[in-house]
Amino acid sequence: MTRGRRVAIAVGILAAALIAGRVAAVLYGQYTWFNSLGAAPVWFERLRDTALLRLGLGTFAAVFAFLNLAAIRRSIVSLALPRKIGNVEIGEAVPSRYLYRVVAALSATVGLLLAFGAPNWTLLSLARAGLTFGESDPYYKLDLGYYVGWLPLENALYLWSIALVSTVTALVAGLYSLTPGLRWYRGRLQVSVYARRHITILGTLALLLLAWSYRLDAYALLLRGSGPSGAFSYVDHRWLAPTYLFLAIGTTAAAGLILL
């Protein structure tokens, strides 16, 4: 092990220790404040739900990004960087393990960033509470607790999913543009078969997100209809809600047909 690598490892360990100490101090301060108010169970609930959301969604985002970036890596036969020895410039192939380290680092960065964009812990707490009111809406026959407990969390997860797919798609398109898989040649955009298939799969995910949005819009009509003061009107009941359902089913079917 070289001296520079030993120094880098030592700096990394020191930084990790400082961050861990900072996190521990913040958590202890928050616990002390909640405990002084007699609300220690609320603090534990907040800690558990926040950890579940950030660890779960952050891990999912990192794995999703890694699968996509690793697919790009497999499309690259070799990567040669110019290296000058004396007055002679030669191409030196980058070892495969270094490329996978870059893929892992980018994936971890995506997971970390999106982990902090996870939905608020109160939404998960309400969903886990399983609230029921014993009263159902007259249109979808769902307990009112569904609109209070689950629907807000699903809306937040939908927005988070859009951020994930958009981030990874932009990253994939940018990296493909650095390879022969996606380039501008003689006034035309040329896309390799491998890159086209990959981008098509991401486009299919975008269609599924669109179908998800139609589903959520159908339920949102009950909360914010087109009638006076946001009332659920006859048009909403007879036309808009069935249209959203039809669009959700049709978009899902279109996404499936694209993959065939």
Secondary structure, DSSP 4 states (H G I P E B T S, - for coil): --HHHHHHHHHHHHHHHHHHHHHHHHHHHHHHHHHHTT-HHHHHHHHHHHHHHHHHHHHHHHHHHHHHHHHHHHH-S--EEEEEETTEEEEEEPPHHHHHHHHHHHHHHHHHHHHTTSPPHHHHHHHHHT---S-B-TTT--BHHIIIIIHHHHHHHHHHHHHHHHHHHHHHHHHHTTSTTEEEETTEEEE-HHHHHHHHHHHHHHHHHHHHHHHHHHHHHHHS-SSGGG---HHIIIIIHHHHHHHHHHHHHHHHHHH-
